[in-house]
């Protein structure tokens, strides 16, 4: 009997972890209606909270492993939702979004790395009913990509802020 109990425990420990597909909530979704929010740890602030995907949870987006995810909640509603993944998976994610949402718009830009080299940051966007899905090849560092859902006005503001940061046609990563 002990052998069977030990064998069952061993199987439970070595069973491969099955990743669940992460759903990014739409901007404007009320906090109580956010599917899967229990998988996030939320920090409360006076008017906003940032929820981060809990460590150790296996999640995918468009079939690729997610390294992290955030949901920003302002005034009780989703403001921004984003998933981060290894940059090597960017082409697969962009292809999946194009297959699901259509060709999208190109907002690619030139970035400058720490040693002064410039390279292209591929940014694709899909506008839907006042919100924008966008995929960015280099999200804050050269090894990380992201997919985000934001209100259209916030996306347009981000584009304007990035344009203002450009020097000689490129902005710093």
ZAMARGU-4260 file (C-alpha; in steps of 0.2 Angstrom, whole numbers, plus 5000, padded with zeros to 4 digits):
<rodrens>
0) 5000/5000/5000 | 5014/5012/5004 | 5022/5008/4987 | 5006/5013/4978 | 5005/5029/4988
5) 5023/5033/4985 | 5021/5029/4966 | 5006/5040/4965 | 5015/5055/4974 | 5030/5052/4962
10) 5019/5053/4947 | 5011/5069/4953 | 5028/5077/4955 | 5035/5072/4938 | 5019/5074/4928
15) 5023/5087/4914 | 5016/5104/4917 | 5003/5109/4905 | 5003/5127/4900 | 4986/5136/4899
20) 4983/5149/4885 | 4983/5166/4893 | 4969/5178/4888 | 4972/5196/4888 | 4957/5206/4894
25) 4950/5220/4884 | 4953/5238/4890 | 4938/5244/4900 | 4934/5227/4907 | 4928/5229/4925
30) 4940/5221/4937 | 4927/5208/4944 | 4925/5202/4926 | 4943/5199/4922 | 4945/5180/4918
35) 4959/5172/4927 | 4963/5186/4938 | 4967/5173/4952 | 4983/5169/4943 | 4989/5187/4946
40) 4996/5195/4961 | 4989/5213/4962 | 4997/5228/4971 | 4984/5241/4976 | 4988/5259/4974
45) 4977/5274/4977 | 4969/5275/4960 | 4977/5261/4951 | 4984/5243/4953 | 4996/5233/4944
50) 4993/5214/4943 | 5008/5203/4938 | 5006/5184/4933 | 5011/5174/4948 | 5028/5166/4947
55) 5028/5147/4942 | 5012/5147/4932 | 5015/5140/4915 | 5005/5150/4902 | 5006/5152/4883
60) 5001/5166/4871 | 4998/5161/4853 | 5006/5144/4858 | 5023/5151/4864 | 5028/5151/4882
65) 5024/5167/4892 | 5038/5174/4903 | 5027/5186/4912 | 5011/5196/4910 | 5004/5212/4918
70) 4986/5219/4919 | 4985/5238/4924 | 4968/5242/4932 | 4963/5260/4934 | 4947/5266/4942
75) 4941/5248/4943 | 4943/5244/4925 | 4957/5236/4914 | 4968/5250/4906 | 4982/5239/4899
80) 4985/5221/4898 | 5002/5214/4891 | 5011/5197/4889 | 5030/5195/4888 | 5039/5182/4879
85) 5056/5177/4872 | 5060/5188/4857 | 5065/5172/4847 | 5046/5168/4847 | 5041/5185/4840
90) 5038/5179/4822 | 5026/5165/4827 | 5016/5177/4838 | 5015/5191/4825 | 5010/5178/4812
95) 4996/5171/4824 | 4989/5188/4827 | 4989/5192/4808 | 4980/5176/4805 | 4967/5180/4819
100) 4965/5199/4816 | 4971/5202/4798 | 4987/5211/4791 | 4988/5225/4804 | 4997/5241/4803
105) 5016/5243/4803 | 5023/5255/4816 | 5041/5248/4815 | 5055/5260/4822 | 5073/5261/4823
110) 5081/5258/4840 | 5098/5262/4847 | 5107/5249/4858 | 5119/5254/4872 | 5134/5253/4861
115) 5126/5265/4848 | 5121/5251/4835 | 5104/5254/4827 | 5092/5240/4822 | 5073/5239/4818
120) 5060/5236/4831 | 5045/5228/4822 | 5029/5235/4829 | 5012/5228/4822 | 4995/5235/4827
125) 4977/5230/4825 | 4964/5242/4829 | 4947/5235/4835 | 4932/5245/4842 | 4942/5259/4851
130) 4956/5247/4857 | 4973/5242/4850 | 4982/5225/4850 | 5000/5228/4847 | 5015/5216/4846
135) 5032/5223/4848 | 5048/5214/4844 | 5059/5222/4857 | 5050/5227/4873 | 5062/5236/4884
140) 5077/5224/4880 | 5083/5214/4865 | 5078/5197/4872 | 5060/5201/4876 | 5045/5204/4865
145) 5027/5209/4870 | 5009/5209/4865 | 4998/5222/4873 | 4980/5227/4873 | 4977/5246/4876
150) 4964/5259/4872 | 4967/5267/4855 | 4971/5285/4863 | 4984/5277/4874 | 4992/5269/4860
155) 4992/5285/4850 | 5000/5294/4865 | 5013/5281/4866 | 5018/5283/4847 | 5019/5302/4850
160) 5030/5300/4865 | 5041/5288/4856 | 5043/5300/4841 | 5048/5314/4853 | 5062/5303/4860
165) 5070/5300/4843 | 5087/5308/4840 | 5094/5306/4822 | 5079/5294/4818 | 5081/5282/4832
170) 5076/5281/4850 | 5086/5272/4864 | 5080/5255/4869
</rodrens>
